[in-house]
């Protein structure tokens, strides 16, 4: 089975972050690395590094929300984070599609009436 690159790189980056934070999910990392071996991933190594950075930024913005501590934040701060997360996600979508294009993968993430356009 071969994952579309746009999904594979996203899942791989998230798994990498989980592994950095917890030291767990080694099997998941091995699985995604095996899947990545089907692609000429070196062509998009800079983009992959950038995607990991994007996911790190989103992870940090969502950290208190994931822990159920949003009540410790002002509504203004929650709104600010939501907009910043949206902006990072827009960059994430564009970057994944760029990687798909460079690797000749036809599957793209398409958004209609969306800020990422």
N, C-alpha and C positions, 0 to 999 in steps of 0.2 A: 504494500500500500504506500502511496506517495501523497503526502500532504501538499496542498498549494503553498507556495512559498510565503504568501501573505499571512497565512495562519501559522505556519511552522515557525517563522522568525518571532512572531508575537509570543507564542507559547514558550519557545525556547528562552527568550529574554525574561519572561516572568518566572520560569523555572530557575533560571540562573540567580535571580534576585532572591527567591525563596531559599535557594541553597546557601547563598551568602549570609542570609539572615538566620537560618535555622540549622544549616549543616545537614539537613535531611533531603529527601527526594532524589537521591543519587540515581535510582533506576529511571526516573523521569528524564534526567539530564542525558543519560546514556541513550535512551530511546530517541530523544530529539536530535542528538548528535548523529546518530545513525541515519535518521531521516535527512539531516542536512547534507550528509555525504552523497546523496543523489544529485545535488546541485553543485555548481562551480561557485561555491560560497565565497571564495577568495575575491571574486569580482566585486562583491558588495561588503567587504569586511569593514570599510569605513562607515557605511550606512548601518551595519549591524551594531557597531560600537555606539553610534548615535542613537539607535533605537533602544539599546540598553540604558543609555543616559536618560532618554525620555521616560522610560518606565521607572527609573529611579526617582525622577522628579514627581511623577504621578504617585508613586508609592509613598513618598514623604508627605505630599499634600493630603493623601487619604488616610494617613496613619492614625490620627485621632478618631476619625470616623469609623475605621475598621475596629477599633477598640471600644466603640460605643461611648466615646467621650465627647461627642458633638455638643452636649449640653454645657461643656466648659468653654465653648467658643461662642462669640457673639454671632448674631444672624448676619451681620455685615461680613464677618470673617468667613462664615460658611459660604456666603454668596461669592466672596472674592475667590475662595478656593475652587468653587464650582466653575467659575469662569476660567480660572487658570488651568484646571483639569481639562475643560473643553478645548482650550487653546493647545495644550500639549497633545490631546487626542487628535486634533486636526493635523498637527505635524506628524503624528504617528501614522495616520492613514496615508498621507502624502508620501511619506518615506517608504512604507511597505509597498505602495504601488510603484514607486521608483525602482525598488529592488526587483519587483516582479518584471518590470519592463527590461531592466538590465539582464535578467536571467532568462528572458524569453518565455515567461510564464503568463499564460493568457488570463488567469483568474485575477481579478482586481476587486478591491473593496470600493463599492460605488455608493455614494451618498447623494440623495436628491433633496433639494431645499434645505441644505445643511451648510454650516459655516466652513466646512472643510473644502468646499468647491472653489 
